[in-house]
């Protein structure tokens, strides 16, 4: 039972800095006079999430601080990586806090971007090790629940980092807010410190063989195509809902309540529902049915033609529930595909493919909505969801371990 609290705390900790810097920071930077172009370029500090497969094998090979005696973490490669990466991220936050925000923006924007890139790298490294820890300590039957906690914990962390901390920013100031964020990241490590997970054998295979070995698994091509296509329709469709609502005349206050509160709660509910259903449904059934539900939800956005609050709230809640369920199903089967001796690198490689495909889909979504209109755009997005379903049905026997 204690392991669930450990994983929840670790995934929540990951969401804290992302929530603050991805959601709250653009508004703060704009207040300081940073140009829209520069704010947009700041999103490039998220690149480590796409490139983490490059150093993920190192986490299966080497143990930091190996020669030191550090109480409960001594000798366990996953705990050592997680605590080292998380503590390093907290230190970077303190260093960023030492310089006022206006100085970063007006005199040292490049330096700020470098520190942000470093912070993201440490958070991503913690994510790689945490995913490996989850794969190694959760049975196949428990992975639905485990991924529910992953999605739920990360979303809660984003709400705290992007909502609660922004709400008290005026009282705490720039330095106090970042110190509070760093403190919460350290506190999130306490459950892990006292938990003894399953011991793992460090993989001595050459790093290149990690990737080649994964691509040599049965049904690798079909599986990689599924990873690339499963969330494309979701990213392509949902990236346009925010500008659509603005164009319909929704106020910023209503916007924050709708997506920040109702959307988040619906996403949490969907993650929990998906995890519970994965305990009784075969993997193939869950993947297909949850994605079909998501296609229906995204296609339903085509009904938004006016500022009808009851319809808008209903569709947003429906889509976030469906999205949470589909995400948990995909993450669960990604765990099933991980090999025992290289869980960190295998999961990281798969998640990078998912992130990369969704980033590309989001980047071109605006061109689609501008050329064919919002309604037709959502219908195209729903059709893109069906492509992922086709790969599931056609190739199910070649790549699916758990049926």
C-alpha positions, 0 to 999 in steps of 0.5 A, a space after each residue: 500500500 505504501 508504494 502507491 503513496 510513494 508513486 503519487 508523491 513522485 508524480 505530483 512532484 514532477 507536475 509542480 514545476 511544469 504547472 508553474 513554468 508552463 501555465 503561470 510563467 507565460 503570464 508573468 513574463 508578459 507582465 514584465 514586457 517580454 515579447 510574444 515571440 520570446 515567450 513562444 521560444 521559451 517553450 523550447 525548454 521542454 525539449 528534454 521531454 522529447 529527447 530523454 531517450 538519449 540519456 535514459 539508458 544511462 539510468 539503467 547502467 550507472 548509479 550516482 553517488 555510488 560510493 557514498 553511504 546515504 542511509 535508506 537509498 544506499 545501493 538502490 539505483 532508482 532511488 539514488 537517481 530520483 533523489 539526486 535529480 529531484 534535489 538538483 532541480 530544487 537547487 536550480 530553483 533556488 538559484 533562479 530565485 536568487 535573481 529578480 524576475 525583471 532582471 532575468 527578463 530585461 538583462 539575462 533572458 538567455 541565462 534564464 532559458 539555460 537555467 530553465 533547460 537545466 531544471 527541465 532536464 533534472 525533472 525529466 531525469 526524475 521522470 525516467 527513473 520514476 517510470 522505471 521504478 513503477 514498472 519494476 514494482 507494479 504487477 501487470 494486474 496493478 498497472 492500470 491503477 498505477 497509471 491512474 496515480 501517474 496521471 492524477 498525481 501529475 495533474 494535481 501537481 500542475 494544479 498546485 504549481 500553476 494555480 495555487 502558487 500563482 494565487 499566492 504569488 502576490 504575497 510570496 513574491 518571486 523568490 518566496 514562490 520559487 523557494 516554496 516550490 523547491 521545498 515542496 519538491 524536497 518534501 515529495 521525496 520523503 515517502 521514497 526515502 523510507 520505502 524499500 522497492 524491489 532490488 534491480 540488476 544494473 543492465 551492462 548491455 552497451 547503450 546502443 543495444 538498448 534501442 536496437 533490442 527494443 526495436 527487435 521485439 516482436 511486432 515492433 513496427 506495428 507498436 511504434 506506429 501505434 505510439 505515433 498515432 494513438 494520441 495524435 487526434 487528441 492533440 490535433 483537436 484539443 489544441 484548438 479548443 482554447 482559441 475557439 472558446 476565446 473567439 466565442 467570447 468566453 471571459 478569462 475568468 470563465 476560461 480559468 474555471 472551465 479548464 483549470 477546475 472542471 477540466 482538471 477534475 474531469 481528467 482526474 476522474 477519467 484517469 481513475 475510471 480508466 485504471 479501474 476498468 483496466 483491472 477487468 477489461 483486456 488491454 485490447 478492449 480498453 485501448 480500442 474502446 477508450 480511444 473510440 470514446 475520445 474520438 466521439 468526444 473530440 468530434 462533439 466539439 463541432 457542436 460548439 457554435 455559440 457561447 452556450 455554457 451548459 453545452 461547453 461545460 458538458 463537452 469539456 468534461 466529457 472530453 477530459 474524462 475520455 482523454 484521461 481514460 485513453 492516456 491511462 490505457 496507453 501508458 499501461 500497455 507501454 509498461 507492458 512493453 518494457 523489458 525487465 532489465 531496461 525499464 527506464 530506457 524502454 519507457 522513455 523511448 516510447 513516451 518520447 515518440 508519443 510526445 513528439 507526435 503530439 507536438 507535431 500534431 499541435 503545431 499544425 492544428 492552427 493551420 487546419 482550423 484556420 483553413 477549414 473552420 473549427 467544426 471541420 477541424 474537430 471532425 478531422 481530429 476525430 478521424 485521426 483517432 480512428 487511425 490509431 484504432 486501426 493499428 490496434 485491431 490489425 496488429 493486436 496479436 503481434 505486439 500486445 503482451 497482455 490481452 
